[in-house]
Structures are given as structure tokens and as C-alpha cells.
């Protein structure tokens, strides 16, 4: 008997229950929890124009967390207030094995602070860079978790819009956590037209301003599967406009070592014609999960984290940051007065 015969029914029931919980959480008044003084700042894990992500430890029990510090001045200057509030509420409402969840949120005079679990295996991007490319077994293992996460996100009426190796973390047992919800948007069955995302991962309909929904995430998954298995994306050029031309044409060259089933599943995701794209056809994700590339794959085992990962990062304890790049530390900004108090008075949508 097919071990996945009951998976589709059980997972659908899980999604229905998850949506009920999400909707309840989404409607609840948002409550801030914690303060910066509750944590010891250990080291910087990543930086960007938004601010920084730091490894911190709770003073009460030394538990490690990742602290994302968004500088309020930058959020206001770039007109990202609404997007940032949406990111915070989305992270607070998500509850799925392969998605980062919000542990605490608070503000100080300068920053918005999002406290998340510390996923100490590092970014997929770093491991892909070190290994040059992933085996098809590892590519399949990671792709399956993204597929399950997208099913969950899309069932909630949300699109992700920022899939890339830099936004995927590997935990200490070898499973994934998708992070960074800055481009997430609750659209339900509506279309949106915003141009956002990473150039190499943009779907043709985003570039052509055609209006889109969850279609863009399935295209991005095709790009990710290609990049994991090849070590480079299918559409690449130094000039972003050249990248966009290649994407809109839908023409790419599979790596020589790709198996027939790998080539086929990528081709089914990288369909410029959305009526032919996997994930969007009449049978939805059943087409994806039943594809020959996933033949014999035990979906419930990966969902329950019972399947042994093909790769496990090297970590020394829960607070080990070895798998993250080194950053020169700079002082945390301070202010004697509350900055942009009006803009962030309430974290409500």
C-alpha cells in the first residue's frame, strides 16, 4: 500500500485546523512581550539596511534566541511601516514546523525588536556555497519541506514572495526553517501587482506587471530546486534587465548532471504560462507531490521530522554560532526620547 495514501486527507485536515487557529490569532489584539534588558547581546549574525540580527541569550535561563532589530528611522524613511507591521503580525500568527515563529516582540526608543528561535545550523546559502551543489537526495528533502510550508502559507491566503537560499535556515537536526516575512502579503483570492523580490527569483508575471497570486511562489520553488541541484540559478546575468529578459522568455539550460525527473519537475514549475505551472493545475499540490521526482517519498515522515536528513550541520551546543559569518560589532544605537512613537504606537493591521 502506498505509504502516502492517507497523507492528502490528513494534511488537508491539518490545514483546515491551522487556518482556524491562524484566523483567531490574526484577529486578537497584539500584545508586546519582553524588553531588551531581558537579554544578553552575544554577537551579530547578519546585517542589512534594515538593521541587524543578533544572537542573544535570555538572562533568566541562558536560552539562545535570534534578535532582529529593525531601525524605526529606516522603516519610516523607506515607507515600510505597513509592511513591517504585517511581517510582525504574520510571524506571530504562523505555527508550522518549517516556518520561523515569533517568540517575543517589543520596542525601545530606536528599534523594533523581533525575538525568534535561534536556528544554529546556519543559512542554506552558506552550505550551498561550501558544498558547491546539493545532491538530488538533499535537494528533494529540502524542496519537500518548502512545498509543505507553501501549502500551509497559501491555505491561509498569504503569498511569501521572497524564496531564496539566504532566507532558509538549517536547524541542528538538519531540517529547514523559512524566515524573513517582509514580503508576505495576505491576498486571499485577490491579485496583487507589487514589484518585489530577488531578481533571479522573480516570476514572469511580476516583471510584466500582470497581477499575480500564489503562482509566483511555485515559480520561485522551481528556481530554488534548480539552484540547489546546480549551485547557480537558471536565469543569471550581471545586468538585472538581462535577467528579466531571460525569465520572461522562460529559456534556461539544465545542468548536464540533472536526472530526467529533476529536469521534468523544474520544467513544470518554470512555466511562463501559468495555466501549465505546477501547483496551480486542477489537482493543486497533488501534482507536485505525486511527481516521479518524489516517487516513494514519505511526506508524513518529513512533516513529523522522522525522516533522517541527508545532511546535518556541524554544531557545538544550542548557542553555537559557528555556521554564521563573522561581523565586526558596532554599537547599538540609543536615544533619550522615543523615536517615531506615532507610527508604531500600535502593531495593528
N, C-alpha and C positions, 0 to 999 in steps of 0.2 A: 504493500500500500504506500502511496506517495506520502512521505512524512509532512508535506505541506498542504495536504488535502483540507485540513481544518484551519490552516493559517488565515486564509482570506476572511472567513466568517469571524474568527476570534479577533483578528486585528480590526475589522470593521466595528465590532462591539467595543473594543478598546478606544477607538477614535470617537465614537458617539459619547462614551463616558467622559473622555478627555475634553471634548468640546463643552460639555455641560459644566465641568469644573472651571474651564478657561473663561467661559462667559460669566460665571458667577464671580470669579476673581477680578475680571476686567471691569465689572460694574461697581465693585467695592471701593470705598474711599481709600486713597493711597496713604499709607502711614509710614513716615520715616522711622528708621530703626538704627540706633548706634550713633557714634561720633568718632572723629579722627583720633581723639585721645584714647580710645579703646584699643588702638592697635600700635604695634611697634613697626616702624618702616625698616625693611631689611635691604632691599635693592630694587633697582629698576629692571623690569622685564621687557619693556618696549616703550617707544616714544612715537609721537606723531604731532601734527599741527594741533590736534585736539587737547594734548596734554601728555599724560604718561600712564603706563600700567606698572604697578609696583607689587613685589612680593611683600606681604605684611604678615605679622603674627598677632593673634588676639592676646592681649595681656593677661586675660583671665585663665587661659589654659594652654597658651603657646600654639594653638591651631593655626596652620598656614592658610592664607587666602590671597587672591589676586585683587588688588585695589585699582580700579580705573578712575583716574582723576581728570575730569573734564573741566577745563578752564572756562568759567562762565563768560568772560570777556570774549573769548574766541567763538563760543557758541552764538552769542548775540551778534557779533561782527559778521559772521558768515550766514546769518539768518537761519540758523539751525535749531532754534528754540523748540518749535513744534516737533521736529524730527527727533530731537534728543529726548523730549518728554515721552514720545511714542516708544523710543528704544527702551527707556527705563520701565515703562508700564508693560511692554511686551516681555522683557526679561523676567519681570516679576510674576507674570501670568503663565509663562511656559513651564511645563513639567513633563519632560521626556528624556529617556536615557542618553540620547546623543546630542542634547542641546544644553548649553550653559544656562544656569538658573541664577537669579539674583538672591543673594543671602541677606545683604543689608543695603540700605541706601540712606545717605544723609548729605547735608550741605554744610560748608563752612563759609567764611566771608569771600573766598576766591573760587572754590571748586565745588563741582557736583561730584559726589563720591559713590561709585558703584562697587560693592564688595561681592566677589564671586568666588566659587571654589578655585583653588589653585591646582591646575592640571599640569603636573610636573614633568610629563613626557616631552613637552615642547611642541612647536608648530610642525604640522605636516610639511610645510615649506622647507624647514631646516633638514628634516630627514630625507626628503626627496633630493635636496641639493647634495647631501652626503652620499646617498646611495645611487645617484645619477638617474635611476628609474626604478619603479617598483615591479616586482613580479606580477604576473596576471592573477595569481592567487591572492596576493596582498591588495592589488587593485580592486578585485572583486569584493573582498572583505570590507574595504573602506567604502566602495560605491554602494554596497547594500545598506550600510548604516545611514548614508546620505539619503538614499531612496526612502527609507523608513521615516527619517526626520522630515523630509519634504512632504510625505503623505500626511503626517501629523500637522505640519505648518499649514499646508493647503486646506486641510479639512477645517481648520479654524478660520479660514477666509483670509489668510495672510500670505503674502509673497515675500521671499527672502531677498533676492536681488543682489547678493554680494558673495556668491560662492567663489572660493579660490583657496589654494593651499595655505595661505597666510591666515585665513580665518577658520582653520580646522586645527584643533589641538589633539594630541595623543595622550591618553592617561597612562598611569603606571602599569596597568594590566594590558595595554595595547588597543583599547577601544577609543572611539572618537568622541569629541565634544565640539560641536559647531558653535562659534562665538561671533560677536560683533553684529548687533541687530540694528545698526544705524540706518540701513536702507530697507528694513522691514516695513511693510505697509499693509494695513487691513483694508482690503478692497472688496472682499466677499465675491460677488459675481460681476462687479463693475470693472471697467478698463481704466488704466492709468497711462499717462503719457510722459512721465518724468524721465529725463536722460540721466541715469546714474548707474554706477558700477565700474568695474575694471575693464579697460578697452578690450583685452584679449577674450574676455568672458561675456561681452555684450551680445545679446541675440539680435538678429537682423531687424526684427520689428521695433526694437528700441532705437536703433540707428536711423531707421526710416520713419520714425515718429508715427507709427501706425496704431498706437494704442495696444496695450497688452495686459495680460494677467499672469497666471502661473506658468504659461508657456515658456517664459524667459528662464525659469529655474531649471526646467528639463533640458533646454539648450545648454545652459551652463554646466549641467551634470555631464553632458557629452564632452564638453571641453575639458572638464576635470578628469574624466576617465582617460581621455587621450593623453593629457599631461602627466598623469600618474604613471601610465604604462610606457610613455616615450621619454619623459624627462623634459619636455618642452611642449608648449601649446600648439594646437593645429593651425591657428591663424596668428602669424607673428610678422612684425616689421618694426623698424625704428620709428617710423612716422605713424602716429595713430590713424591718420586718414587712410594710409595704405592698409592698415589692419582692418579698418571698417570696410574698405573695398573688397578685401578677401572674404570677410564674414558675409557680406551681402551676396556675394557670388556663390557662397557655400562650397567653394572648392578648396580642398586640402589634400595632402598626401600622407596616407597612413605609414607608420614606420614598418620597415621590412620584417621585423620580428613579430608583428601583431598576428595573433591567430585569426582564423576565419570568423569565429564567433565574436571576438573582440571588435574586429573591423565592423561587423554587422550591427552590433548594438550601438557603437559610436555613430554609425551612419544613420541609424534610426532616431537618434537624439538630434544630430546636426542636420535636420531637415529645415531648409528655408521655408518651405510650405508647411505652415502649422497644422494643416489638416492631415498631414502624414507623419507628424512628430510623435514619438513615443511619449507616453504619459498623458496624451491628450486625445487618444483614439477612444473608440466606443467602450472598450474594456479597461480604460484607465491604466492604473499601475499593474493590473494583472498581466498586461502585455510585457511589461518590463520584467516582472518577477518570474514569468514563465519563459523568458527568452533562453535560448540554448546556452548563452554565456553563464547563466545561473543554474544550469541543469544540476540537480542533486543538492543544491544549496539549501541549508536548513535555516529558514527565515526566523522561526521561533527561537532557535538556539542562539542566534546572534542578538535577537531582541532581548533575550534574557541573560545575555553575556555569558553563555555556557560554552560557546564555540571557542576553541583555543586560537588566539590570534597568531598569524604567521610571523609577526614581528612584535617584540616587546622592547620598549626603550630602556636604556640603562639608567636607573635612578637609585640614589642612596638616601632613602627615607622620604617622608612626605613633604619636607620643606626644602628638598634639594633642587636648586635652580640650574644645575649643570647643563641642561638641554636648551637653555636660553642664551642669547647673545649677551656679551658684556657691554654695559653702557656706563659712561662716565657720569657719576652722580652730580646733579645740580640741586641747589636749594629749593625747597618747596616755597612757593610764593605766599606771602601773607598780606593782610590788610587790616587796618584798625577799624574799618567800617564794612558793613555788609554790601557787597557789590551786586548790582542788578537784582535787588530784592524783589522788585515788582514783577520782573519777567519769570522768576522761579518761586514765587510765593506759594503756589500750589502745583503739585505734579499731577495735574488732571488733564485728560484729553478733551 
